[in-house]
């Protein structure tokens, strides 16, 4: 095996539900009936339409069906090819976005069971995130409790654009359960479309919407810190997934300066936002969204102020890089080791447990 | 006040300085001395309307206070900015001269009136109010001090009226730009705004975009933030939306001479946005075939950024990378007088800028962009 990523931990791959019929065995009789009656046959998220280039790299698309739906292909391309030791499945599907909280809870439940039986049981290298019905934090906390005994679930998963800023105490039952079970809070790029994606209304284009996702992540971090979530839940870790990376230093600088000026508004925040963010927040490395010049790329990564916060990810089957160049060249050996192994193990305690 | 001189460290009286040695401040917020001062310039019909119904703004649940109350007196003013003769901060030209223009060696000051006219939900009133703001600027500020240069305030959501306003004032060189708030009703590249771009290009006037205190849409894509500090962080997002929308809608393929100044929105986000735009455009360009070149090229050619509040990198020298990536020819100094987060020209940058960069950022870029030496 010549992969430079041999033994790495891939913190973001995307198995996809082919259609809701696949979930039938995991739905109650009531929801089986509703699925047919209400024609809930496909629930792909508007944030990742299967045919847009981002959703599937050309050589990673199965001959039939949506990207990420073919188990054998994913195993060959994402696991065997890169030689990774573990990979975390982040399933992006409509259950997370429904307006009906009961429908959301039923389909999240089914999707989690489907991931457990159809993916985790079939390859020991796979780990997964528990997808949550964010529409109702109590139901979301129940879903965490229901699955927490299975240590192959190493994280819980939310979408970056939701109903309320994520720091609000409305969501704290979720964080209480996640912290109790050592589950980091994964926030993946995506939208429930409750509000317009920008402060100036709806973008015209998919690419415009997707570029704007960095704003969604930035305000979520501002909300977590400003509402005092990390003071309340000191063990809680947040992982920003497919968020891009290079926007973060500018946000930390602005937040830090504002905090120095007006911290009296949020007196429970006791240290600089940059310190709090580096203590609690991690980012998956793809898409890197960096400059093409390797020296400049190293400079902007240094602006992050820590080597502990990037986690290796291919984002398979999303199209973020060509060939095998998951990471651009030029990373020092020590940094590379942190990104590939050490940072993921430090971030996911339940994953580390199963390694030992 | 020699420390404020861009090119010379020799002390000299600011009034007698030779042209070319001062600072251009691109963000001064002039204020009215009384609540009815600007309304005096409204036609009778609207004066009565304002006194009865007020000026309705989006997302403003209370009448006399901004949605996110500031953390300094006067809704966010410098503590020392109240004129000794009474009135609100920045409402008295004499005191503004003393505290800002003379003290900081301001050769030219670009006014950025925060006009309710651009944001009021009643667009007819908005147009009338913008015209009143424009008359008020002439009479109270630009005719009285030649260092001060005005903004043509327009009601951008009604493009026809905005164009009519531009046509009325553009010939008067007391006005050097068109002012539009960043939180527009639709992303700013959308076609409804194109008549404004056409007029801006025709008159060779840059469009300056400053954050308003209210907006038509939530200040986060996940609903409303709780705190002013969150809203303030999010003020840097509409400028990013403006850049993204204008480039991806193909505005600069059509309006090749259009120039946009993003005021008080920060600038450290510019290089990462350029990288992200280029990368995503590369993958998704089939969706936007009218965008002919990598987005970063349009960004480089059509956008300028004012500096206050200068983002402060944790390691001071990191900001030099940012300035290098943006280009020092695209940054323009601003104080934000009289707001609490005022930047003083001698202390705004905690890094050692080269002599050339300092001169470009503190003066020359703005002189060229706003054609101040004509």
Contacts between the chains, C-beta under 8 A, distances in Angstrom:
chain1	res1	chain2	res2	distance
A	52	B	284	6.9
A	52	B	287	7.8
A	53	B	283	4.8
A	53	B	284	5.8
A	53	B	286	7.4
A	54	B	280	7.6
A	54	B	283	5.9
A	54	B	284	6.6
A	160	B	221	7.9
A	160	B	222	7.9
A	161	B	221	4.3
A	161	B	222	5.5
A	162	B	222	4.8
A	162	B	223	8.0
A	163	B	222	6.7
A	163	B	223	6.2
A	164	B	222	6.2
A	164	B	223	4.7
A	165	B	220	5.6
A	165	B	222	5.2
A	165	B	223	6.1
A	165	B	224	7.7
A	165	B	225	5.7
A	165	B	226	7.0
A	165	B	230	7.3
A	166	B	222	6.8
A	167	B	226	7.7
A	168	B	226	7.1
A	191	B	221	7.1
A	194	B	222	7.2
A	194	B	223	6.9
A	195	B	217	7.0
A	195	B	218	4.4
A	195	B	220	7.7
A	195	B	221	5.7
A	195	B	222	6.6
A	195	B	223	5.7
A	196	B	217	4.5
A	196	B	218	6.9
A	196	B	221	7.0
A	197	B	221	4.9
A	198	B	187	6.3
A	198	B	217	7.2
A	198	B	221	6.9
A	198	B	237	7.2
A	198	B	238	7.4
A	198	B	241	4.3
A	199	B	182	8.0
A	199	B	183	5.3
A	199	B	215	5.4
A	199	B	217	5.3
A	199	B	218	7.2
A	199	B	219	5.8
A	199	B	234	7.0
A	199	B	237	5.9
A	199	B	238	4.9
A	199	B	241	6.6
A	200	B	182	7.7
A	200	B	183	6.2
A	200	B	184	5.0
A	200	B	185	7.3
A	200	B	186	6.3
A	200	B	187	4.8
A	200	B	188	6.6
A	200	B	216	7.9
A	200	B	217	6.7
A	200	B	238	5.8
A	200	B	241	4.9
A	200	B	242	7.4
A	200	B	245	7.2
A	201	B	184	7.9
A	201	B	185	6.4
A	201	B	186	4.7
A	201	B	187	6.0
A	201	B	216	7.1
A	201	B	217	5.6
A	202	B	186	7.8
A	202	B	187	7.6
A	203	B	187	5.8
A	203	B	241	7.9
A	203	B	244	7.6
A	203	B	245	6.8
A	203	B	248	8.0
A	204	B	187	7.1
A	204	B	189	7.8
A	204	B	190	7.0
A	204	B	245	7.6
A	204	B	248	7.3
A	204	B	249	6.5
A	205	B	248	5.7
A	205	B	284	7.9
A	205	B	287	5.5
A	205	B	288	5.9
A	206	B	284	6.5
A	206	B	287	5.8
A	207	B	248	6.5
A	207	B	280	5.3
A	207	B	281	6.5
A	207	B	284	3.9
A	207	B	287	5.5
A	207	B	288	6.3
A	208	B	187	7.4
A	208	B	244	5.6
A	208	B	245	6.4
A	208	B	248	4.8
A	210	B	280	5.9
A	210	B	284	7.5
A	211	B	244	5.3
A	211	B	248	8.0
A	211	B	273	7.6
A	211	B	276	5.7
A	211	B	277	5.8
A	211	B	280	5.3
A	212	B	221	7.7
A	212	B	240	7.4
A	212	B	241	6.4
A	212	B	244	6.4
A	214	B	240	7.8
A	214	B	272	7.5
A	214	B	273	7.7
A	214	B	276	6.7
A	215	B	220	7.9
A	215	B	221	6.6
A	215	B	234	7.7
A	215	B	237	4.5
A	215	B	240	6.4
A	215	B	241	7.5
A	216	B	220	7.4
A	216	B	221	4.6
A	216	B	222	6.8
A	218	B	233	7.0
A	218	B	234	7.7
A	218	B	237	7.3
A	219	B	219	7.9
A	219	B	220	3.9
A	219	B	221	7.2
A	219	B	222	6.8
A	219	B	225	6.7
A	219	B	230	6.7
A	219	B	233	7.1
A	219	B	234	5.6
A	219	B	237	7.6
A	220	B	220	7.9
A	220	B	222	6.8
A	222	B	225	7.3
A	222	B	229	7.4
A	222	B	230	4.7
A	222	B	233	4.8
A	222	B	234	7.3
A	223	B	220	7.4
A	223	B	222	7.8
A	223	B	225	6.7
A	223	B	226	7.5
A	223	B	230	6.3
A	226	B	225	7.8
A	226	B	226	6.8
A	226	B	227	5.1
A	226	B	229	5.8
A	226	B	230	5.3
A	227	B	226	6.6
A	244	B	272	7.5
A	244	B	276	5.7
A	246	B	271	7.6
A	246	B	272	4.0
A	246	B	275	6.0
A	246	B	276	7.4
A	247	B	269	6.4
A	247	B	272	4.5
A	247	B	273	7.4
A	247	B	276	7.3
A	249	B	268	7.1
A	249	B	313	7.3
A	249	B	318	7.2
A	250	B	236	7.9
A	250	B	266	7.1
A	250	B	268	3.5
A	250	B	269	4.5
A	250	B	272	6.4
A	250	B	311	6.1
A	250	B	322	7.6
A	251	B	233	7.2
A	251	B	269	7.6
A	252	B	314	7.1
A	253	B	268	5.6
A	253	B	311	4.0
A	253	B	312	5.8
A	253	B	313	5.3
A	253	B	314	6.9
A	253	B	319	8.0
A	254	B	233	5.8
A	254	B	236	6.1
A	254	B	266	5.7
A	254	B	268	7.1
A	254	B	309	7.7
A	254	B	311	5.3
A	255	B	229	7.9
A	255	B	233	5.6
A	256	B	312	6.7
A	256	B	314	6.9
A	257	B	309	6.2
A	257	B	311	6.6
A	257	B	312	4.9
A	258	B	229	5.3
A	258	B	232	5.3
A	258	B	233	6.2
A	259	B	229	6.8
A	261	B	71	7.4
A	261	B	340	7.2
A	261	B	341	6.1
A	262	B	71	4.1
A	262	B	228	6.6
A	262	B	229	5.5
A	262	B	232	7.5
A	263	B	229	7.8
A	264	B	71	6.2
A	265	B	71	5.6
A	265	B	227	5.6
A	265	B	228	5.8
A	265	B	229	5.6
A	266	B	227	6.0
A	266	B	229	6.2
A	274	B	314	5.8
A	287	B	276	7.7
A	287	B	279	6.5
A	289	B	272	6.6
A	289	B	275	5.1
A	289	B	276	4.2
A	289	B	279	5.6
A	290	B	275	5.6
A	291	B	271	7.3
A	291	B	275	5.6
A	291	B	325	7.4
A	296	B	321	7.6
A	296	B	325	7.2
A	299	B	318	7.8
A	299	B	321	5.1
A	300	B	271	7.5
A	300	B	272	7.3
A	300	B	321	7.3
A	302	B	318	7.4
A	303	B	313	6.9
A	303	B	315	8.0
A	303	B	318	5.0
A	303	B	321	7.2
A	305	B	314	5.6
A	305	B	315	7.6
A	319	B	283	5.7
